[in-house]
Structure formats: C-alpha cells, structure tokens
C-alpha cells in the first residue's frame, strides 16, 4: 500500500493530499530511509514522522484497504513520541 494512502486510512494524517505534501517535504522516513508519497509499505515497517516540533515513531501492524473510524488505530502502534528542541 502507498504511504500516503496508509496515512489517510489509519487517520494519522486526515487528508491524502496533506500526507503527500508531508512526504514530499522529506518529513517522513520508512525504516530509516527518506520516503516519498508513493513508497510502498509492508507490515512491520517503522515510520518516523515529523509534525512541527514533534517526532512520532509508528510501527505498521496491518494494511487494509477499508477500515472503520473506530478501528483505524489498530493498523499501527505508536512506538514513541518526542519533542524536538530548537
């Protein structure tokens, strides 16, 4: 599954276009490598996403095309969140 689609379906980022912009700005890494919106994810991958002053590390648990809103958080596990000091 594409990175931007996973971020939208899992509701980590609300809109796919926003997920694409974040990825294209180089603010997401997959398993330590810079990722584009079209990067293909697989189960077990580790994403590091930079949201403003925060780094969020997420582990992909499963990939599904459709998921209900209340089940969206089962697709991933937040490994850690840390603030970035400026």
PyMOL Python script that loads the backbone (N, CA, C, O; Angstrom):
from pymol import cmd

cmd.read_pdbstr("""\
ATOM      1  N   UNK A   1       0.846  -1.180   0.000  1.00  0.00           N
ATOM      2  CA  UNK A   1       0.000   0.000   0.000  1.00  0.00           C
ATOM      3  C   UNK A   1       0.892   1.243   0.000  1.00  0.00           C
ATOM      4  O   UNK A   1       1.940   1.269   0.645  1.00  0.00           O
ATOM      5  N   UNK A   2       0.465   2.256  -0.721  1.00  0.00           N
ATOM      6  CA  UNK A   2       1.215   3.513  -0.779  1.00  0.00           C
ATOM      7  C   UNK A   2       1.231   4.196   0.586  1.00  0.00           C
ATOM      8  O   UNK A   2       0.290   4.075   1.371  1.00  0.00           O
ATOM      9  N   UNK A   3       2.312   4.908   0.849  1.00  0.00           N
ATOM     10  CA  UNK A   3       2.478   5.613   2.123  1.00  0.00           C
ATOM     11  C   UNK A   3       1.365   6.629   2.364  1.00  0.00           C
ATOM     12  O   UNK A   3       0.775   6.655   3.444  1.00  0.00           O
ATOM     13  N   UNK A   4       1.072   7.466   1.366  1.00  0.00           N
ATOM     14  CA  UNK A   4       0.053   8.498   1.567  1.00  0.00           C
ATOM     15  C   UNK A   4      -1.325   7.892   1.830  1.00  0.00           C
ATOM     16  O   UNK A   4      -2.094   8.431   2.626  1.00  0.00           O
ATOM     17  N   UNK A   5      -1.639   6.793   1.179  1.00  0.00           N
ATOM     18  CA  UNK A   5      -2.934   6.132   1.390  1.00  0.00           C
ATOM     19  C   UNK A   5      -3.007   5.529   2.792  1.00  0.00           C
ATOM     20  O   UNK A   5      -4.045   5.618   3.447  1.00  0.00           O
ATOM     21  N   UNK A   6      -1.917   4.914   3.261  1.00  0.00           N
ATOM     22  CA  UNK A   6      -1.903   4.345   4.608  1.00  0.00           C
ATOM     23  C   UNK A   6      -2.109   5.428   5.665  1.00  0.00           C
ATOM     24  O   UNK A   6      -2.868   5.233   6.614  1.00  0.00           O
ATOM     25  N   UNK A   7      -1.437   6.566   5.504  1.00  0.00           N
ATOM     26  CA  UNK A   7      -1.564   7.645   6.483  1.00  0.00           C
ATOM     27  C   UNK A   7      -2.997   8.158   6.551  1.00  0.00           C
ATOM     28  O   UNK A   7      -3.479   8.519   7.625  1.00  0.00           O
ATOM     29  N   UNK A   8      -3.677   8.191   5.410  1.00  0.00           N
ATOM     30  CA  UNK A   8      -5.069   8.637   5.393  1.00  0.00           C
ATOM     31  C   UNK A   8      -5.997   7.590   6.013  1.00  0.00           C
ATOM     32  O   UNK A   8      -6.815   7.919   6.872  1.00  0.00           O
ATOM     33  N   UNK A   9      -5.874   6.341   5.587  1.00  0.00           N
ATOM     34  CA  UNK A   9      -6.766   5.282   6.081  1.00  0.00           C
ATOM     35  C   UNK A   9      -6.594   5.074   7.577  1.00  0.00           C
ATOM     36  O   UNK A   9      -7.574   4.844   8.285  1.00  0.00           O
ATOM     37  N   UNK A  10      -5.350   5.151   8.072  1.00  0.00           N
ATOM     38  CA  UNK A  10      -5.102   4.961   9.501  1.00  0.00           C
ATOM     39  C   UNK A  10      -5.438   6.209  10.309  1.00  0.00           C
ATOM     40  O   UNK A  10      -5.437   6.183  11.540  1.00  0.00           O
ATOM     41  N   UNK A  11      -5.726   7.307   9.598  1.00  0.00           N
ATOM     42  CA  UNK A  11      -6.089   8.588  10.209  1.00  0.00           C
ATOM     43  C   UNK A  11      -4.956   9.208  11.031  1.00  0.00           C
ATOM     44  O   UNK A  11      -5.205   9.969  11.966  1.00  0.00           O
ATOM     45  N   UNK A  12      -3.732   8.882  10.683  1.00  0.00           N
ATOM     46  CA  UNK A  12      -2.581   9.573  11.278  1.00  0.00           C
ATOM     47  C   UNK A  12      -2.550  10.993  10.723  1.00  0.00           C
ATOM     48  O   UNK A  12      -2.315  11.956  11.453  1.00  0.00           O
ATOM     49  N   UNK A  13      -2.794  11.104   9.407  1.00  0.00           N
ATOM     50  CA  UNK A  13      -2.962  12.404   8.747  1.00  0.00           C
ATOM     51  C   UNK A  13      -4.334  12.360   8.079  1.00  0.00           C
ATOM     52  O   UNK A  13      -4.672  11.381   7.412  1.00  0.00           O
ATOM     53  N   UNK A  14      -5.111  13.403   8.254  1.00  0.00           N
ATOM     54  CA  UNK A  14      -6.527  13.368   7.867  1.00  0.00           C
ATOM     55  C   UNK A  14      -6.780  13.295   6.365  1.00  0.00           C
ATOM     56  O   UNK A  14      -7.703  12.606   5.932  1.00  0.00           O
ATOM     57  N   UNK A  15      -5.971  13.998   5.556  1.00  0.00           N
ATOM     58  CA  UNK A  15      -6.228  14.032   4.122  1.00  0.00           C
ATOM     59  C   UNK A  15      -5.037  13.478   3.349  1.00  0.00           C
ATOM     60  O   UNK A  15      -3.884  13.675   3.730  1.00  0.00           O
ATOM     61  N   UNK A  16      -5.340  12.781   2.257  1.00  0.00           N
ATOM     62  CA  UNK A  16      -4.281  12.165   1.465  1.00  0.00           C
ATOM     63  C   UNK A  16      -3.388  13.215   0.811  1.00  0.00           C
ATOM     64  O   UNK A  16      -2.181  13.007   0.693  1.00  0.00           O
ATOM     65  N   UNK A  17      -3.960  14.331   0.388  1.00  0.00           N
ATOM     66  CA  UNK A  17      -3.142  15.376  -0.230  1.00  0.00           C
ATOM     67  C   UNK A  17      -2.168  15.965   0.780  1.00  0.00           C
ATOM     68  O   UNK A  17      -1.029  16.279   0.433  1.00  0.00           O
ATOM     69  N   UNK A  18      -2.599  16.117   2.012  1.00  0.00           N
ATOM     70  CA  UNK A  18      -1.711  16.611   3.067  1.00  0.00           C
ATOM     71  C   UNK A  18      -0.613  15.584   3.358  1.00  0.00           C
ATOM     72  O   UNK A  18       0.542  15.953   3.567  1.00  0.00           O
ATOM     73  N   UNK A  19      -0.972  14.303   3.372  1.00  0.00           N
ATOM     74  CA  UNK A  19       0.021  13.239   3.578  1.00  0.00           C
ATOM     75  C   UNK A  19       1.065  13.265   2.464  1.00  0.00           C
ATOM     76  O   UNK A  19       2.254  13.066   2.714  1.00  0.00           O
ATOM     77  N   UNK A  20       0.618  13.508   1.240  1.00  0.00           N
ATOM     78  CA  UNK A  20       1.540  13.582   0.101  1.00  0.00           C
ATOM     79  C   UNK A  20       2.495  14.767   0.263  1.00  0.00           C
ATOM     80  O   UNK A  20       3.692  14.634   0.010  1.00  0.00           O
ATOM     81  N   UNK A  21       1.974  15.926   0.683  1.00  0.00           N
ATOM     82  CA  UNK A  21       2.825  17.097   0.870  1.00  0.00           C
ATOM     83  C   UNK A  21       3.868  16.872   1.955  1.00  0.00           C
ATOM     84  O   UNK A  21       5.030  17.240   1.785  1.00  0.00           O
ATOM     85  N   UNK A  22       3.456  16.263   3.081  1.00  0.00           N
ATOM     86  CA  UNK A  22       4.375  15.988   4.188  1.00  0.00           C
ATOM     87  C   UNK A  22       5.493  15.057   3.716  1.00  0.00           C
ATOM     88  O   UNK A  22       6.663  15.284   4.023  1.00  0.00           O
ATOM     89  N   UNK A  23       5.135  14.018   2.975  1.00  0.00           N
ATOM     90  CA  UNK A  23       6.133  13.069   2.471  1.00  0.00           C
ATOM     91  C   UNK A  23       7.083  13.739   1.476  1.00  0.00           C
ATOM     92  O   UNK A  23       8.292  13.510   1.515  1.00  0.00           O
ATOM     93  N   UNK A  24       6.532  14.563   0.589  1.00  0.00           N
ATOM     94  CA  UNK A  24       7.363  15.216  -0.422  1.00  0.00           C
ATOM     95  C   UNK A  24       8.303  16.256   0.184  1.00  0.00           C
ATOM     96  O   UNK A  24       9.312  16.606  -0.427  1.00  0.00           O
ATOM     97  N   UNK A  25       7.983  16.751   1.372  1.00  0.00           N
ATOM     98  CA  UNK A  25       8.865  17.695   2.067  1.00  0.00           C
ATOM     99  C   UNK A  25       9.991  16.981   2.805  1.00  0.00           C
ATOM    100  O   UNK A  25      10.842  17.635   3.408  1.00  0.00           O
ATOM    101  N   UNK A  26      10.009  15.649   2.768  1.00  0.00           N
ATOM    102  CA  UNK A  26      11.076  14.890   3.405  1.00  0.00           C
ATOM    103  C   UNK A  26      10.912  14.740   4.903  1.00  0.00           C
ATOM    104  O   UNK A  26      11.895  14.522   5.610  1.00  0.00           O
ATOM    105  N   UNK A  27       9.679  14.854   5.408  1.00  0.00           N
ATOM    106  CA  UNK A  27       9.438  14.779   6.846  1.00  0.00           C
ATOM    107  C   UNK A  27       9.048  13.382   7.318  1.00  0.00           C
ATOM    108  O   UNK A  27       8.703  13.197   8.485  1.00  0.00           O
ATOM    109  N   UNK A  28       9.102  12.390   6.414  1.00  0.00           N
ATOM    110  CA  UNK A  28       8.758  11.013   6.786  1.00  0.00           C
ATOM    111  C   UNK A  28       9.890  10.088   6.351  1.00  0.00           C
ATOM    112  O   UNK A  28      10.398  10.189   5.235  1.00  0.00           O
ATOM    113  N   UNK A  29      10.280   9.178   7.259  1.00  0.00           N
ATOM    114  CA  UNK A  29      11.224   8.128   6.885  1.00  0.00           C
ATOM    115  C   UNK A  29      10.571   6.776   7.129  1.00  0.00           C
ATOM    116  O   UNK A  29       9.795   6.610   8.070  1.00  0.00           O
ATOM    117  N   UNK A  30      10.893   5.813   6.272  1.00  0.00           N
ATOM    118  CA  UNK A  30      10.417   4.437   6.414  1.00  0.00           C
ATOM    119  C   UNK A  30      11.639   3.565   6.618  1.00  0.00           C
ATOM    120  O   UNK A  30      12.496   3.471   5.738  1.00  0.00           O
ATOM    121  N   UNK A  31      11.722   2.929   7.774  1.00  0.00           N
ATOM    122  CA  UNK A  31      12.864   2.074   8.119  1.00  0.00           C
ATOM    123  C   UNK A  31      14.195   2.811   7.948  1.00  0.00           C
ATOM    124  O   UNK A  31      15.184   2.224   7.508  1.00  0.00           O
ATOM    125  N   UNK A  32      14.211   4.091   8.295  1.00  0.00           N
ATOM    126  CA  UNK A  32      15.440   4.873   8.255  1.00  0.00           C
ATOM    127  C   UNK A  32      15.757   5.539   6.933  1.00  0.00           C
ATOM    128  O   UNK A  32      16.723   6.297   6.846  1.00  0.00           O
ATOM    129  N   UNK A  33      14.965   5.275   5.896  1.00  0.00           N
ATOM    130  CA  UNK A  33      15.199   5.867   4.579  1.00  0.00           C
ATOM    131  C   UNK A  33      14.140   6.922   4.289  1.00  0.00           C
ATOM    132  O   UNK A  33      12.974   6.751   4.644  1.00  0.00           O
ATOM    133  N   UNK A  34      14.546   8.014   3.641  1.00  0.00           N
ATOM    134  CA  UNK A  34      13.584   9.051   3.267  1.00  0.00           C
ATOM    135  C   UNK A  34      12.517   8.439   2.377  1.00  0.00           C
ATOM    136  O   UNK A  34      12.815   7.623   1.505  1.00  0.00           O
ATOM    137  N   UNK A  35      11.258   8.841   2.604  1.00  0.00           N
ATOM    138  CA  UNK A  35      10.148   8.228   1.880  1.00  0.00           C
ATOM    139  C   UNK A  35       9.400   9.251   1.058  1.00  0.00           C
ATOM    140  O   UNK A  35       9.252  10.406   1.460  1.00  0.00           O
ATOM    141  N   UNK A  36       8.928   8.817  -0.096  1.00  0.00           N
ATOM    142  CA  UNK A  36       8.043   9.623  -0.926  1.00  0.00           C
ATOM    143  C   UNK A  36       6.613   9.130  -0.701  1.00  0.00           C
ATOM    144  O   UNK A  36       6.399   8.078  -0.099  1.00  0.00           O
ATOM    145  N   UNK A  37       5.646   9.894  -1.186  1.00  0.00           N
ATOM    146  CA  UNK A  37       4.234   9.517  -1.027  1.00  0.00           C
ATOM    147  C   UNK A  37       3.938   8.180  -1.700  1.00  0.00           C
ATOM    148  O   UNK A  37       3.045   7.450  -1.269  1.00  0.00           O
ATOM    149  N   UNK A  38       4.682   7.862  -2.748  1.00  0.00           N
ATOM    150  CA  UNK A  38       4.430   6.625  -3.488  1.00  0.00           C
ATOM    151  C   UNK A  38       5.190   5.422  -2.933  1.00  0.00           C
ATOM    152  O   UNK A  38       5.099   4.329  -3.492  1.00  0.00           O
ATOM    153  N   UNK A  39       5.939   5.605  -1.840  1.00  0.00           N
ATOM    154  CA  UNK A  39       6.678   4.490  -1.246  1.00  0.00           C
ATOM    155  C   UNK A  39       5.711   3.398  -0.835  1.00  0.00           C
ATOM    156  O   UNK A  39       4.643   3.677  -0.290  1.00  0.00           O
ATOM    157  N   UNK A  40       6.087   2.151  -1.095  1.00  0.00           N
ATOM    158  CA  UNK A  40       5.215   1.025  -0.777  1.00  0.00           C
ATOM    159  C   UNK A  40       5.539   0.526   0.627  1.00  0.00           C
ATOM    160  O   UNK A  40       6.692   0.239   0.950  1.00  0.00           O
ATOM    161  N   UNK A  41       4.505   0.429   1.452  1.00  0.00           N
ATOM    162  CA  UNK A  41       4.663  -0.057   2.825  1.00  0.00           C
ATOM    163  C   UNK A  41       4.343  -1.533   2.908  1.00  0.00           C
ATOM    164  O   UNK A  41       3.598  -2.067   2.087  1.00  0.00           O
ATOM    165  N   UNK A  42       4.912  -2.187   3.904  1.00  0.00           N
ATOM    166  CA  UNK A  42       4.532  -3.559   4.220  1.00  0.00           C
ATOM    167  C   UNK A  42       4.428  -3.661   5.737  1.00  0.00           C
ATOM    168  O   UNK A  42       4.919  -2.796   6.462  1.00  0.00           O
ATOM    169  N   UNK A  43       3.793  -4.715   6.202  1.00  0.00           N
ATOM    170  CA  UNK A  43       3.591  -4.887   7.640  1.00  0.00           C
ATOM    171  C   UNK A  43       4.938  -4.991   8.343  1.00  0.00           C
ATOM    172  O   UNK A  43       5.855  -5.647   7.850  1.00  0.00           O
ATOM    173  N   UNK A  44       5.053  -4.341   9.498  1.00  0.00           N
ATOM    174  CA  UNK A  44       6.290  -4.359  10.256  1.00  0.00           C
ATOM    175  C   UNK A  44       7.191  -3.165   9.989  1.00  0.00           C
ATOM    176  O   UNK A  44       8.177  -2.969  10.699  1.00  0.00           O
ATOM    177  N   UNK A  45       6.871  -2.363   8.978  1.00  0.00           N
ATOM    178  CA  UNK A  45       7.677  -1.169   8.693  1.00  0.00           C
ATOM    179  C   UNK A  45       7.565  -0.162   9.830  1.00  0.00           C
ATOM    180  O   UNK A  45       6.551  -0.093  10.523  1.00  0.00           O
ATOM    181  N   UNK A  46       8.632   0.620  10.006  1.00  0.00           N
ATOM    182  CA  UNK A  46       8.640   1.639  11.045  1.00  0.00           C
ATOM    183  C   UNK A  46       8.726   3.009  10.392  1.00  0.00           C
ATOM    184  O   UNK A  46       9.657   3.288   9.637  1.00  0.00           O
ATOM    185  N   UNK A  47       7.746   3.865  10.686  1.00  0.00           N
ATOM    186  CA  UNK A  47       7.691   5.210  10.130  1.00  0.00           C
ATOM    187  C   UNK A  47       8.103   6.211  11.191  1.00  0.00           C
ATOM    188  O   UNK A  47       7.715   6.078  12.352  1.00  0.00           O
ATOM    189  N   UNK A  48       8.882   7.209  10.812  1.00  0.00           N
ATOM    190  CA  UNK A  48       9.183   8.340  11.694  1.00  0.00           C
ATOM    191  C   UNK A  48       8.646   9.571  10.980  1.00  0.00           C
ATOM    192  O   UNK A  48       9.088   9.908   9.882  1.00  0.00           O
ATOM    193  N   UNK A  49       7.678  10.246  11.624  1.00  0.00           N
ATOM    194  CA  UNK A  49       7.001  11.386  11.025  1.00  0.00           C
ATOM    195  C   UNK A  49       7.278  12.615  11.873  1.00  0.00           C
ATOM    196  O   UNK A  49       7.147  12.573  13.096  1.00  0.00           O
ATOM    197  N   UNK A  50       7.663  13.717  11.223  1.00  0.00           N
ATOM    198  CA  UNK A  50       7.912  14.968  11.938  1.00  0.00           C
ATOM    199  C   UNK A  50       6.704  15.878  11.778  1.00  0.00           C
ATOM    200  O   UNK A  50       6.396  16.342  10.680  1.00  0.00           O
ATOM    201  N   UNK A  51       6.023  16.124  12.900  1.00  0.00           N
ATOM    202  CA  UNK A  51       4.895  17.058  12.949  1.00  0.00           C
ATOM    203  C   UNK A  51       5.371  18.292  13.702  1.00  0.00           C
ATOM    204  O   UNK A  51       5.438  18.263  14.931  1.00  0.00           O
ATOM    205  N   UNK A  52       5.701  19.363  13.015  1.00  0.00           N
ATOM    206  CA  UNK A  52       6.128  20.591  13.679  1.00  0.00           C
ATOM    207  C   UNK A  52       7.274  20.348  14.646  1.00  0.00           C
ATOM    208  O   UNK A  52       8.392  20.059  14.220  1.00  0.00           O
ATOM    209  N   UNK A  53       7.011  20.463  15.955  1.00  0.00           N
ATOM    210  CA  UNK A  53       8.047  20.299  16.988  1.00  0.00           C
ATOM    211  C   UNK A  53       8.031  18.907  17.607  1.00  0.00           C
ATOM    212  O   UNK A  53       8.525  18.729  18.721  1.00  0.00           O
ATOM    213  N   UNK A  54       7.469  17.908  16.908  1.00  0.00           N
ATOM    214  CA  UNK A  54       7.324  16.583  17.485  1.00  0.00           C
ATOM    215  C   UNK A  54       7.723  15.508  16.483  1.00  0.00           C
ATOM    216  O   UNK A  54       7.385  15.592  15.302  1.00  0.00           O
ATOM    217  N   UNK A  55       8.441  14.502  16.959  1.00  0.00           N
ATOM    218  CA  UNK A  55       8.763  13.319  16.155  1.00  0.00           C
ATOM    219  C   UNK A  55       7.929  12.155  16.660  1.00  0.00           C
ATOM    220  O   UNK A  55       7.947  11.846  17.852  1.00  0.00           O
ATOM    221  N   UNK A  56       7.194  11.504  15.757  1.00  0.00           N
ATOM    222  CA  UNK A  56       6.360  10.366  16.138  1.00  0.00           C
ATOM    223  C   UNK A  56       6.871   9.142  15.394  1.00  0.00           C
ATOM    224  O   UNK A  56       6.991   9.157  14.169  1.00  0.00           O
ATOM    225  N   UNK A  57       7.173   8.077  16.143  1.00  0.00           N
ATOM    226  CA  UNK A  57       7.609   6.820  15.552  1.00  0.00           C
ATOM    227  C   UNK A  57       6.446   5.841  15.612  1.00  0.00           C
ATOM    228  O   UNK A  57       5.885   5.598  16.680  1.00  0.00           O
ATOM    229  N   UNK A  58       6.085   5.278  14.457  1.00  0.00           N
ATOM    230  CA  UNK A  58       4.912   4.423  14.326  1.00  0.00           C
ATOM    231  C   UNK A  58       5.320   3.108  13.682  1.00  0.00           C
ATOM    232  O   UNK A  58       6.096   3.102  12.727  1.00  0.00           O
ATOM    233  N   UNK A  59       4.804   1.992  14.195  1.00  0.00           N
ATOM    234  CA  UNK A  59       5.044   0.678  13.598  1.00  0.00           C
ATOM    235  C   UNK A  59       3.767   0.227  12.896  1.00  0.00           C
ATOM    236  O   UNK A  59       2.687   0.277  13.485  1.00  0.00           O
ATOM    237  N   UNK A  60       3.879  -0.213  11.642  1.00  0.00           N
ATOM    238  CA  UNK A  60       2.728  -0.654  10.856  1.00  0.00           C
ATOM    239  C   UNK A  60       2.355  -2.074  11.294  1.00  0.00           C
ATOM    240  O   UNK A  60       3.162  -2.995  11.170  1.00  0.00           O
ATOM    241  N   UNK A  61       1.128  -2.247  11.807  1.00  0.00           N
ATOM    242  CA  UNK A  61       0.657  -3.575  12.229  1.00  0.00           C
ATOM    243  C   UNK A  61      -0.004  -4.333  11.095  1.00  0.00           C
ATOM    244  O   UNK A  61       0.277  -5.514  10.890  1.00  0.00           O
ATOM    245  N   UNK A  62      -0.882  -3.666  10.353  1.00  0.00           N
ATOM    246  CA  UNK A  62      -1.564  -4.328   9.241  1.00  0.00           C
ATOM    247  C   UNK A  62      -1.938  -3.306   8.187  1.00  0.00           C
ATOM    248  O   UNK A  62      -2.036  -2.109   8.457  1.00  0.00           O
ATOM    249  N   UNK A  63      -2.144  -3.809   6.975  1.00  0.00           N
ATOM    250  CA  UNK A  63      -2.524  -2.967   5.841  1.00  0.00           C
ATOM    251  C   UNK A  63      -3.882  -3.442   5.345  1.00  0.00           C
ATOM    252  O   UNK A  63      -4.025  -4.588   4.921  1.00  0.00           O
ATOM    253  N   UNK A  64      -4.878  -2.565   5.396  1.00  0.00           N
ATOM    254  CA  UNK A  64      -6.208  -2.905   4.891  1.00  0.00           C
ATOM    255  C   UNK A  64      -6.708  -1.751   4.044  1.00  0.00           C
ATOM    256  O   UNK A  64      -6.416  -0.591   4.332  1.00  0.00           O
ATOM    257  N   UNK A  65      -7.466  -2.068   2.994  1.00  0.00           N
ATOM    258  CA  UNK A  65      -7.976  -1.039   2.085  1.00  0.00           C
ATOM    259  C   UNK A  65      -9.065  -0.200   2.738  1.00  0.00           C
ATOM    260  O   UNK A  65      -9.091   1.019   2.571  1.00  0.00           O
ATOM    261  N   UNK A  66      -9.952  -0.832   3.472  1.00  0.00           N
ATOM    262  CA  UNK A  66     -11.054  -0.122   4.112  1.00  0.00           C
ATOM    263  C   UNK A  66     -11.065  -0.447   5.589  1.00  0.00           C
ATOM    264  O   UNK A  66     -10.872  -1.596   5.984  1.00  0.00           O
ATOM    265  N   UNK A  67     -11.291   0.571   6.404  1.00  0.00           N
ATOM    266  CA  UNK A  67     -11.341   0.362   7.846  1.00  0.00           C
ATOM    267  C   UNK A  67     -12.286   1.400   8.442  1.00  0.00           C
ATOM    268  O   UNK A  67     -12.321   2.548   8.001  1.00  0.00           O
ATOM    269  N   UNK A  68     -13.053   0.983   9.452  1.00  0.00           N
ATOM    270  CA  UNK A  68     -13.961   1.921  10.104  1.00  0.00           C
ATOM    271  C   UNK A  68     -13.170   2.851  11.011  1.00  0.00           C
ATOM    272  O   UNK A  68     -12.064   2.527  11.444  1.00  0.00           O
ATOM    273  N   UNK A  69     -13.755   4.015  11.291  1.00  0.00           N
ATOM    274  CA  UNK A  69     -13.059   5.040  12.065  1.00  0.00           C
ATOM    275  C   UNK A  69     -12.606   4.520  13.423  1.00  0.00           C
ATOM    276  O   UNK A  69     -11.489   4.815  13.850  1.00  0.00           O
ATOM    277  N   UNK A  70     -13.445   3.753  14.109  1.00  0.00           N
ATOM    278  CA  UNK A  70     -13.092   3.272  15.444  1.00  0.00           C
ATOM    279  C   UNK A  70     -12.072   2.137  15.419  1.00  0.00           C
ATOM    280  O   UNK A  70     -11.530   1.776  16.464  1.00  0.00           O
ATOM    281  N   UNK A  71     -11.803   1.570  14.249  1.00  0.00           N
ATOM    282  CA  UNK A  71     -10.801   0.507  14.130  1.00  0.00           C
ATOM    283  C   UNK A  71      -9.494   1.002  13.511  1.00  0.00           C
ATOM    284  O   UNK A  71      -8.546   0.229  13.368  1.00  0.00           O
ATOM    285  N   UNK A  72      -9.438   2.275  13.146  1.00  0.00           N
ATOM    286  CA  UNK A  72      -8.272   2.807  12.431  1.00  0.00           C
ATOM    287  C   UNK A  72      -6.996   2.697  13.255  1.00  0.00           C
ATOM    288  O   UNK A  72      -5.921   2.481  12.696  1.00  0.00           O
ATOM    289  N   UNK A  73      -7.096   2.841  14.578  1.00  0.00           N
ATOM    290  CA  UNK A  73      -5.882   2.806  15.396  1.00  0.00           C
ATOM    291  C   UNK A  73      -5.323   1.397  15.573  1.00  0.00           C
ATOM    292  O   UNK A  73      -4.261   1.238  16.174  1.00  0.00           O
ATOM    293  N   UNK A  74      -6.011   0.366  15.066  1.00  0.00           N
ATOM    294  CA  UNK A  74      -5.463  -0.990  15.129  1.00  0.00           C
ATOM    295  C   UNK A  74      -4.454  -1.237  14.007  1.00  0.00           C
ATOM    296  O   UNK A  74      -3.735  -2.235  14.037  1.00  0.00           O
ATOM    297  N   UNK A  75      -4.391  -0.348  13.026  1.00  0.00           N
ATOM    298  CA  UNK A  75      -3.472  -0.516  11.898  1.00  0.00           C
ATOM    299  C   UNK A  75      -2.028  -0.201  12.274  1.00  0.00           C
ATOM    300  O   UNK A  75      -1.104  -0.610  11.571  1.00  0.00           O
ATOM    301  N   UNK A  76      -1.824   0.525  13.382  1.00  0.00           N
ATOM    302  CA  UNK A  76      -0.474   0.944  13.759  1.00  0.00           C
ATOM    303  C   UNK A  76      -0.324   0.983  15.266  1.00  0.00           C
ATOM    304  O   UNK A  76      -1.309   0.996  16.004  1.00  0.00           O
ATOM    305  N   UNK A  77       0.931   1.002  15.716  1.00  0.00           N
ATOM    306  CA  UNK A  77       1.264   1.164  17.124  1.00  0.00           C
ATOM    307  C   UNK A  77       2.241   2.322  17.232  1.00  0.00           C
ATOM    308  O   UNK A  77       3.236   2.375  16.508  1.00  0.00           O
ATOM    309  N   UNK A  78       1.953   3.258  18.145  1.00  0.00           N
ATOM    310  CA  UNK A  78       2.893   4.357  18.359  1.00  0.00           C
ATOM    311  C   UNK A  78       4.013   3.854  19.261  1.00  0.00           C
ATOM    312  O   UNK A  78       3.780   3.491  20.413  1.00  0.00           O
ATOM    313  N   UNK A  79       5.232   3.837  18.724  1.00  0.00           N
ATOM    314  CA  UNK A  79       6.385   3.346  19.458  1.00  0.00           C
ATOM    315  C   UNK A  79       6.879   4.408  20.437  1.00  0.00           C
ATOM    316  O   UNK A  79       7.118   4.125  21.611  1.00  0.00           O
ATOM    317  N   UNK A  80       7.031   5.651  19.927  1.00  0.00           N
ATOM    318  CA  UNK A  80       7.443   6.736  20.818  1.00  0.00           C
ATOM    319  C   UNK A  80       7.107   8.076  20.202  1.00  0.00           C
ATOM    320  O   UNK A  80       6.990   8.216  18.984  1.00  0.00           O
ATOM    321  N   UNK A  81       6.953   9.065  21.079  1.00  0.00           N
ATOM    322  CA  UNK A  81       6.773  10.460  20.682  1.00  0.00           C
ATOM    323  C   UNK A  81       7.806  11.277  21.417  1.00  0.00           C
ATOM    324  O   UNK A  81       8.012  11.090  22.616  1.00  0.00           O
ATOM    325  N   UNK A  82       8.465  12.189  20.704  1.00  0.00           N
ATOM    326  CA  UNK A  82       9.456  13.027  21.364  1.00  0.00           C
ATOM    327  C   UNK A  82       9.415  14.433  20.800  1.00  0.00           C
ATOM    328  O   UNK A  82       9.168  14.641  19.612  1.00  0.00           O
ATOM    329  N   UNK A  83       9.662  15.392  21.675  1.00  0.00           N
ATOM    330  CA  UNK A  83       9.692  16.787  21.248  1.00  0.00           C
ATOM    331  C   UNK A  83      11.058  17.103  20.666  1.00  0.00           C
ATOM    332  O   UNK A  83      12.075  16.574  21.114  1.00  0.00           O
ATOM    333  N   UNK A  84      11.072  17.973  19.663  1.00  0.00           N
ATOM    334  CA  UNK A  84      12.313  18.412  19.042  1.00  0.00           C
ATOM    335  C   UNK A  84      12.698  19.737  19.680  1.00  0.00           C
ATOM    336  O   UNK A  84      11.908  20.681  19.687  1.00  0.00           O
ATOM    337  N   UNK A  85      13.902  19.807  20.210  1.00  0.00           N
ATOM    338  CA  UNK A  85      14.390  21.061  20.811  1.00  0.00           C
ATOM    339  C   UNK A  85      14.961  21.943  19.723  1.00  0.00           C
ATOM    340  O   UNK A  85      15.701  21.479  18.856  1.00  0.00           O
ATOM    341  N   UNK A  86      14.615  23.212  19.771  1.00  0.00           N
ATOM    342  CA  UNK A  86      15.110  24.161  18.766  1.00  0.00           C
ATOM    343  C   UNK A  86      16.254  24.953  19.320  1.00  0.00           C
ATOM    344  O   UNK A  86      16.808  25.805  18.625  1.00  0.00           O
TER     345      UNK A  86
END
""", "prot")
cmd.dss("prot")
cmd.show_as("cartoon", "prot")
cmd.util.cbc("prot")
cmd.orient("prot")
